[in-house]
Amino acid sequence: MNEEEMRKRLAALRIEHRDLDAAIDALTAADGQDQLQIARLKKRKLRLRDQIYLIEDNLTPDIIA
């Protein structure tokens, strides 16, 4: 995967992460809370965060101090 593809993937992951955050907030605010669904969304959000960090780490050049 080249740098441009990684940046596009990173942008898509960030959007999905933000959308999941909104979905979790909406479900939490709803009267009939579905705890299982909320837990699944939170796990998915954590996996996305890990993928985001991995791509960001690959895009950041190593600096020799």
C-alpha positions as CSV (number, residue, x, y, z in Angstrom):
1,M,0.0,0.0,0.0
2,N,1.5,3.3,-1.0
3,E,1.3,6.6,1.0
4,E,-1.7,8.0,-0.9
5,E,-3.7,4.8,-0.4
6,M,-2.8,4.8,3.3
7,R,-3.9,8.4,3.7
8,K,-7.3,7.6,2.0
9,R,-7.7,4.5,4.2
10,L,-6.9,6.6,7.3
11,A,-9.5,9.2,6.3
12,A,-12.1,6.5,5.8
13,L,-11.3,4.9,9.2
14,R,-11.5,8.3,11.0
15,I,-15.0,8.9,9.4
16,E,-16.2,5.5,10.4
17,H,-14.8,6.0,14.0
18,R,-16.6,9.3,14.2
19,D,-19.9,7.7,13.0
20,L,-19.6,4.9,15.5
21,D,-19.1,7.5,18.2
22,A,-22.3,9.2,17.2
23,A,-24.2,5.9,17.0
24,I,-23.0,5.0,20.5
25,D,-24.1,8.4,21.8
26,A,-27.5,8.0,20.2
27,L,-28.0,4.5,21.6
28,T,-26.9,5.6,25.0
29,A,-29.3,8.6,25.0
30,A,-32.3,6.4,23.9
31,D,-34.7,5.2,26.5
32,G,-34.5,1.5,25.7
33,Q,-30.8,1.0,25.9
34,D,-29.4,-2.0,24.1
35,Q,-26.3,-2.7,26.1
36,L,-25.2,-5.6,23.9
37,Q,-25.3,-3.4,20.7
38,I,-23.5,-0.6,22.5
39,A,-20.8,-3.0,23.6
40,R,-20.4,-4.3,20.1
41,L,-20.1,-0.8,18.7
42,K,-17.5,0.1,21.3
43,K,-15.4,-2.9,20.4
44,R,-15.6,-2.0,16.8
45,K,-14.6,1.5,17.6
46,L,-11.5,0.2,19.5
47,R,-10.5,-1.9,16.6
48,L,-10.8,1.1,14.3
49,R,-8.7,3.2,16.7
50,D,-6.0,0.5,16.6
51,Q,-6.0,0.5,12.8
52,I,-5.8,4.3,12.8
53,Y,-2.8,4.3,15.1
54,L,-1.1,1.6,13.0
55,I,-1.5,3.6,9.8
56,E,-0.5,6.9,11.5
57,D,2.6,5.1,12.8
58,N,3.5,3.9,9.3
59,L,3.0,7.4,7.8
60,T,5.2,9.1,10.4
61,P,8.8,9.0,9.5
62,D,11.3,7.7,12.0
63,I,13.5,10.5,13.3
64,I,16.8,9.5,14.7
65,A,17.5,11.6,17.8
